[in-house]
Amino acid sequence: MRKAIFFAQVILLLACVPTVRRLEHRPDLAAKAASDFAQVAFVDHDARRAYELLWEQGKARVPLAEFEKALVEMHPQGYPTEVSAVEYEPIFGQPAMNIFLHGVRGEEQYYYRIVVQGTAPTGYRVSDCLRGSGPYPPSAARKPL
């Protein structure tokens, strides 16, 4: 009888444990999506095309006019002439990654963090873009591309 109760408790406990799903990420694909977006938005200054590269739920949050305004406000002194993805950081437990980019225009340096949503099987789309005032602080989860 005690064994039956013990096994019933074990089965009940296992049923309560959430299922952990493994997310398959490809940093190279995520970085490509972020780099393509940055090239269009920051180097080419084509807000409409960049908007089309956004994650659908991101577009639902921000209308095109507001997106265009945000891009201009991110670059009060001008835009970079080139950008490149340099690091990535998976967002734990989420189908998303941070991609860190570095841009330059002459002597001016640009630092961006682009959040991409997705996984290797679904592909990646940009959901957020942020410009830092300098290099982003280090993180144990961040890795070079």
Secondary structure by P-SEA (a helix, b strand, c coil): caaaaaaaaaaaaaaaccbbbbbbbcaaaaaaaaaaaaaaccccccaaaaaaaccaaaaaaccaaaaaaaaaaacccccccbbbbccccccccccbbbbbbbbbcccbbbbbbbbbbbcccbbbbbcbbbbbccccccccccccc
